[in-house]
Amino acid sequence: MILRLALLIAALTVGPTQAEDLANQLFGAKEAPSQQDPMPVGFYSKGCAAGLVQLPETGPTWQAMRLSRNRNYGQPTMIEFLQDLSVTATKVGWRGLYIGDISQPRGGPMVSGHASHQIGLDADIWMLPPPSLALSRQQREDISSIPVRSADQLSVTENWTNSHRELLKAAASDKRVDRIFVAAAVKIEMCKTAKRRDTKWLQKIRPVAGHDTHFHVRLKCPKGATLCETQTPTVDELSNGGNGCDDTLMWWVTDYLNPPEGGKVEKDPDEPVKKGPREYTMADLPAQCAAVLASD
């Protein structure tokens, strides 16, 4: 409550000129976290983050990738989760994890890439089992992950292994996790191979386009994070323990990703155009984000 009040008061004292600048440029220019207590502010795709912690570039069971982006910052609960999951990876046969983007030093909209990853509770994890945990900074720029779905989006490739499944199951079974985004083919494969009495965790595995070479973990708002906007439950979450392995999954692949001819819905020309994250100004974000941006 004290932090919430302090952030709000500080936000109201920040000059009005920042409200007209693009938020992604302002947050993208910050090279270090704010000197504040940790707090996710707003929603995963419309907010910022106070007091983030940097994931060390290299650890005993992980390496942070693409260091030039300066996006290896997260809420303390996210950094702890990633380190825990990297240890779990060693138990399924991997050396550890290659960890992609988490958040910028102060969260907020990014100048490129993600729409989310704004409050320090999202992280991308590569599908590539690390061949080495001693990569140089340059090697981390040059190396790429591996695709695990076929071109038709309906099946996994030979790159998919049982260890991938076990790693994703472990992540989804963690109480800190809200949901995990994967390629639709991965969800289909995991539904096929899941044991009949062991499927509740699959509800957290969600098919989303653009996740062929990594999976995206989203954590719940931490306890006491009063400025964090909780993810709205889906119909499947509200249907008393559904696992998402139903007709909706195949619809998502056949009709959403590859709509039949004439199946695309025409947009209403009179419908207001929604802003994208790279069009947000500070006025579009929670008021407390001005204080996060201004903090020394």
N, C-alpha and C positions, 0 to 999 in steps of 0.2 A: 504494500500500500504506500509506504514511504517513497520507494523508487518510482512508482507510478506517478505520484504527485510531483516529485522532483522533475521527472521527464516532461510532464505536462507544463509546469511552470517555465522550465527552460525553453520549451518549444514556443511558448507564447512571446518570449523575449527576443527570439531570433528575427533578424531583419526581414522585411517582406520581399526583398529582391530575389531570394532563393526560390520563392514559390513559382517563378516564371522560368527557371532553368530546368532543363531535362534532368530528372532524378538519376538516370543511369550514368550520365556524365559526372555528376557530383559524387555519387557513391563509387564509381569506377576510379576516380582520382585519388581516393583515400588508400594509403599504403599500410595503415596500421589500425587495429581495433580501437574503439572508443574506450576511454578510461572510466568505465561505468560497471556496475554489477551486471552479470549476464541476464539478458532478457530478450526473448523473441518478441518483436513488435509487429502486430498485424497478422496477415495471412501469408501462406507459403509463396504466393505469387503476387503479393501486394503488401510489402512491409519493409522492415529493416531489422537490424540486430545490434543490441548493445552488448558490450563486454565479451566479444567472441574470443575463443581460444584457438591458437594455431596448432594444427596437427603437425608434429615434427616431420621434416621432409623424409626421414628414414627411421624406421624402428626395427626391432628384432623380427617382426612378422609383417611388415608393411613397407611400402614406398608410396609417397605422394607423387602423382604424375603431372606433367605439363606445368611445371613450377613457374614458368614465365607468366602464367595467367594470374598468379597470386590469389587463388581461390581455395586454399586449403585451410579455411577458418570455419569453425562451427561452434554451436552451443556446447558447453562442457559435456552434456549428456550425449551429444553426437560424437564428440571426440572419444569419449569412453566407450561408446557402442562400437565404433569402428575398430578400436584397438582390441576389444573383446572378440569381435567377429574375425579379426585377422588371426587370432589364436585358434579359434574354431576351425578356420581354414586349414590349419596344419593337421587337424585331426581327421580331415577328409582326404588328405593326400597332397595338398598344395603346400608350397613354401610359405605362403601368406597371401597378402592381397596387394593389388595395384589399385590405389584409390584415386579417382578422378576428382572432378569439381565438387566442392562442398558449398562454400559461400565466399563472397568477397570479405575483406576485413571488417566491414560494417554492414554486410548484407546488402539489401536494396536491389533494385533492378540492375541488370548487367548491360554492358555496351554490346555484347554479342552472346549468342547461345540461349541459355535457358530463360523460360518465362518464370519459373519458380526459383528455388534455391535462394530466396531472399531473406529468410529469418534464421538461417543457421541450423535448420532441422531436415535438410535434404542432402543426400550424398550419392554420387555415382561410383559404382564399383565395377571394375573391368571384368569381363568374362574370361580374360586370358589368365590362366594359371601362371604365376610368375616364374620365368626360367631362371631369374636371378633377383636377389634383393640388394644388389650392389651396383645398380645402374647409376651412371653419372647424370648430372643435370641435362647434358646434351642428349644422352641416350633416352632420357625420359621424354624429350621432345620428339625424337625420331621414331621410336617404337610405336606400334599400333596394336589395338586389341583385336580380337577375332570375332567374326559373325557366327551366331549360333542358330540362325533361321534360314530356311531355303528361300529362293526367289519368289515362290508362290505364297509365302507367308504362312503356309499350313503345316509345315513340319520343320524339325530341327535338322541341323547338318551334322556331319561326323565330328564336328568340334564339341558338340554337346556330350557330356559324360554324366555318369551317376554322381560324381563328386560335385558337379554343378547343382544337381538336384538337392543333394544333402546340404550344401552350403545355403541355398535359398530356403530350404525348409528350416534350417537353424535360425536364419535371419527372421523369417516370418513367425517363428515360434517365440521370438523375444517379445516380452511384454512392452518394451519401449517403442516397438514398431507399430505404426498405424497402417501402412500399406507399402507394397513393393511393386514398382512398374517394370514390366518385361515385355519382350516381343510376344505377340499373340501365339506364335508357334510354341514358345516355351510354356505358356499356360496350358495349351492343348496337350503337350507332351507330359507335363506334370500331372494333369488330370487323368491321363491314360494309365500312368504307372503308380498312382497313389493307391495305397491299401484302403479297402472299403471302410475300415473303422478308424482311419487316420487321415481325415481330410479337412478338419476344421481350420487348420492353419492355412490351407489353400485359399481361403476367402481373402487373405491379405495380398495374394499374388494377382496383380491386375494387368490386363493386356493394354498396351499403349504403343502407338506408332513411334518409330525412331529409337527403339531400345534393342537394337540387334547385337551390339557389341558390349553392352554394359547393363547392369540392373540398377535401378534408382530406388534407394531406401528413403522413406519419409517417416520420421519419428512423430510421436504424439507430442502435444504441448506438455512440457514438464510440469510437475506439480508446483503450484505457486506462481506460475508464469501468467500473471493476470492480464498482460497486454497481448497474449498470444491468442489468435483466433482458431478455434478447434475445427478440424476437418469435418464437414458434414457427412454423416453416415450415408451409405448408399442403400438402395432397396434391398440388395443382397445381405447387407449387414443387419438390416432390420427384420429379415425373414427367418429369425430364430436359427441362426447357425448355418446358413447356406454356404457352399464352398465355391460358387461361381463356375462350376463345371456343368453347365446346363445349356439349353438352346441359345441363351443370350451370348455365350462365348462364340459359338459358330456364327451367329448373326453378326457379331462384331467383326469377324474376319471376312465373311462373304459379302455383307451388305455395307458395312461401314468403311473398311479399308479398300474393298473392291466393289463399289456399288454397281448393280446391273445397269445396262444401258437405259437411259431415261430415268434412272432411279434417284438422281441427285435432286435434292429439294431446292427450289429456287428461293433466293432470299427476297424478303419484302423490301422493295426499294425505299420505302418510307421508314424502315426500322433504323433507329439511331446506330451509328457506327461506334462500336466500343473501342476504347483506347487499348493499345498493346503496351506491355511493360516498357518498351523503349520510347513510348510517347508520354509516360507519366511525368508530371512535374511534382515538386514537393507537395503541392496542394492536393495531389491525388493520394498521397500516402498518409498514414496515421500522423497526427500532429506531433507525436513524440519523436518521430524520425528526424525532425529538424534539430532536436537536442542531440541525438545520436551523431548526426553529421557534424555538429558544431563542437562536440566534446574534444578537448585536447588529449 
